[in-house]
């Protein structure tokens, strides 16, 4: 039986201006016993940057920067640099994050050789509005999950489709930690599912590439909402973990209830060389909001996993709690893989 141990909050807001409203959704990079934590820091007014902390072991904080390590530098991110995820491929760190300009939320990229100096490369997700999305995706005749159409109808009802300056929201952009068949592999989330994209070079992700991709979106869906705990939508969380059984993906699933939405931590197993193929997924959540600091915050009823570290067989999952704090939960990796194999 799978046992989850919630170890509690490790980082919270401070009185520093850049993080006085919330500290959440950390990107994690593990280097031996050191855990680098690149967290979303929110100041009053919902302006976000990326802060930095470091732990010795899974949760003993030994360093925390006084200023953000990634700031809002360009118009496309003038309201927020949010929810970083980090991998290292060869000798370069890749940081994917949400760039928010106050209207549009899209995937963006920064790189670093040392996790101190960063180079930003701009938006990497499709730059299409919802009218173009409707033409490219929803009118293509592909057998998409009906929720893709439902969400678009909702966007029409609230006026997003008519606003041609409103671009397709594409979040939860997460790279695999190695190339697959010689190509970069990247997960992203166009409501309501998780899709995958392969490419040789970042320059490939141009307008014509994305238009062709969207016309064939059905072919690139990895996971769509399946059970009651993810019936609204899902999104990739931490970078996938390579195991002998497949890629372990820890993600979030959103449940609809009469009083609102509940965010759960979920898990799935994907094929190693073709991760668009699902091997198994847990029907029940790994964990859900049960603690007061997960139930009440800036956004209630949220656990939002975005990073992990592995110490022996102990897998530590780092997550945003109610959009206010960063917490960590521990589980046995082998136990989780066994549970997933039972459901394959």
N, C-alpha and C positions, 0 to 999 in steps of 0.2 A: 504494500500500500504506500502511496506517495505521501510524504509528510512535508509540509511547508512550515517553516519557522519565520515569522515576521520579527526582524531584529530592531525595528523602530526607525525613528527619524535620525538622519546623520547630518543634514544641512537644512537650515531654515532662513527666512529673511532676516536681514540686519537693519540697522538704522542708516546704512550707507545708501545714498540716493539711488544708485543703479539697481539695488536689490531690496528695496524697502517694501515691496508689495508681494513678491513671490520668488521662490527658488525651486526649480522643478526640472523634470525631463532631461536628465543628464546623458551626454555622450560619454562612454567609458572606453579607456584604453588601458589594458593591463600590461605592465612591464615587470615580470617577476613578481616580487612582493609589493610593488608599487602600483597603485591604481590612480590613474589620471582622470579627473572628473571635470568635464566641460558642461556646465549646467546653464540652463536658461535663467537669467536674472531679470526680473520684471520690476520696473519702477512705477510709481503712481502714474496713471494715465495709460497704462498698458503699453509702455515702451520697453522693448526687450533687447538685451545684449547677451553675450555668453561670458559667464564668469568661470573662474578656474579654482579648483581645490585638488589636493593630493592626499591620499591616505596610505598609511603603512599597514599592509594587510587589507582586508575587505572593508573596514569601516573606521579605523582610527585616523581621524583627520590630523595631518601634521603640517599642512600649509593651506592657506587660502588667500588669494590675491585681493588687494585693496581696490583694484580697478578691473573693469572687464578686459578679457583677453581678445575678444572679437566684438567690434563696435559697429554701429550703423553708419556706414561710409558712403552709400550710394542711394539714389532716389528709389531704386527698386526694393530697398530694405529700410527706408527712412522711419518706419514705425516699429520694425522688429527684426532682429536676428535671433531665430528661435530653434529649439529642439535639435541640437547638433547630434549627429551620429558619426562615429570615427572608425576607420579601418586603416591598416597599413598594408600596402601592396608593394613588394620589392622594397625600395628605400624611401618611399614617399607616403606620407599620411594624407588621407582624403577625408575631408570633413564636409558632409552633406548637411544642409540645414534649410529651414523654412525662411524665406525672405518675404517680409510683409510690408507693403507700402501704405497701409491704412485701408486699402480696398482689396488688393490681390495678394493671395498667399501662394507662393510657388517654390519649387525646389531650387536651391542654389548650391554652389560648390566653392570650397576653399581648399588649398593644399599647403602642406608644410613639410619641411625636412627635419624640424627639431621640436615641434609643438610650442615654439616660442614666436617665430616669425611666420606669417601667413600671407598667402597670395590668393585673392579672390578672383573667380573666373565667371561670375555672373549667373544668370538663370540657366538651368539645364533641363527644365521640363517644358512641355508644349506651350507656346505662346499663341493660343487660339482663344477666341471668345466662345460664348455658349451657343451662338448661332452656327458658328463653324463646327463646333463639337457635334451639334445635332445633325448637321449635314454629313459629316465624316463618319460618325459612329452610329447614331441612332437610326439613320436612314439607310444603313448599309445592308440590312437584311440578315445580319448575323444573329445567332440565337443567344443574345445576351440575357443574363439574369434580369427579370422584370424590374428589379429595383433600380437598374440604371435608368430605365424609362420613368419610373416613379419619381426619382430624385430630379430628373430634368423637368417633369411636370410641376414639381414643387418650386423649382427655380423660376419657372415661367410665372407661376402664381404670385411670387414675391417680386417680380420685375427684373430678375437678374439677366434673363435671356435678351430682353429688349435693350439693355444697357451694353452696347457694343464695346465699351471700354473695360467691362468686367471680364477678366480672363479666367480660364478654367483653373479651378483650385486643385492643386496637385501637391500633396504633402506626404510625410512619412517616407522620405526618400532614403533608402538604405542600401549600401553596397555590400556585396559578398566580399569576404576578406581575401579572396584570391580570384584570379581569372578562371573562367570555365571554358574549356576548349579554345583557349587563347584569347578570349574576349572578356572585357568587363561585363559583369552581371549586376543589375541594379533593380531593386524592388521600389515601387512607388504606389501611391494610392489615389486613383480617380474613383470617387464615390460610386458604389459602396464596397468595392473589392480591392484586392492586392494584385498588381500586375508586375511583369518582369520585362526588362529591356536589355538586349545584348548589343554591344558596340565595340569597335576596335579602338577608337580614339574619341576624345571628348568633342573634337571638332565635327564628328559625325552627327551630333545631336542638333542639327539645323532644322529649319522650318519644313523642308521637303521630307526629311527623315521622319519627323513627328507626324506629318499629315498622312504619310503612307502607313505608319504605325497605327494611328487612330482608325484608319479605314479597316484595319485588320485586328482591332483591339481584342476581339474574342479569342484569338490565338495566343494571347500573352497573359491571360488571366491565370494567376496561381491559385488564389483562394477567393471565394465569394462567401458572403454570410450564409451560415448553414443552420445553426441551432438557436435556441431562444436567447442564449447569452451573447450572441453577436448578430441578432436579427436586424439591427439598424444598419451598421456598417462595421468594417474592420480596418486595421492599418498595421503595417509592419512596425515592429518595436526595435529590438536590438539587432545588430548584424547577425546573420545566421552563424551557427556553430557547426563546424564540420565534425561528424562522428562516423564511425564505421557503418552505421545504419542509414545515414543520410544527413541532410542539413536539418539541424534543429532550429526552428523559427519560433521565437517568443514574440507574440504580437498582442494587440488589444482588440477586444470585441465589445461592441456597444449594444446594450440591451434597452429596449423601449418598455417603460412602465407608465402607468397613468400619471405619475407625478413628475416624470422626466426621463432621464437616461442614466444608466449605470455602466461605468467602464470596468471591464474585467481584464485580467491577464490570462492569455490563452497560449496554447502550444501546438505546433504541428511539425511533421516530419516530411521533408521533400527529397526527391531523388538527387543524388550527388552530381551527376553529369547532365541531368535535365531537371533542374529544380522547379520548372513549371508543372511538373507532375507531382501531385500530392500522394504520399504514401499513407499517412494517417494524421488525424488531428484529435486532440482531447475534446470530448463532448463537454465535460465539466471544466470550469475555469481552473487555472493553477491557483489563483487567489483572487479575491474580490474585496471591495471596500467593506471592512468590518470594524476597523478602529475609528475612534472619534476623529482623528486627524486625517483619515481617508474619506470620511463621510461628510465632514464639514470643512469648508475652506473657500477659496475664491470660486471654484466650481465644485459642487458637492458630488459625492459618490464617484470618485475617480481614483483608480490605480492605473498608471500609464507607464508600462515598462519600456525603457529605451537603451539599457546597457546591461552588461554582465561581466563578471570576473570569475575565474575558475581556480580554486585552491584545492588540489587533490581532486576528489570526486564531488566536493561541495561547490555547487553553482550558486553564486550570489547574483540576484537580480535587482538592479537599481531602477527605481521608478518614481515618477511624480505622484504625490499624494494630494488629492483635492486641489491641484494647481497652486499649492502653497508651500509644500515641503518636498524634500527628497528623502526617501526611505529605502531600506534594503530588506529583501527576503532571501532565505537560504533553503535549498533543497538538494537532494542527492541526484546527480546527473544520471547515474545508472538506473536509479529507480524511475526517473522520468522517461528514459528511453524504453525501459521495460513496459511501462504503461502504454506508451505510444505503439510499441510493437504488438501489444495485445489487441489494439484497435485497427491494425493494418489489414 
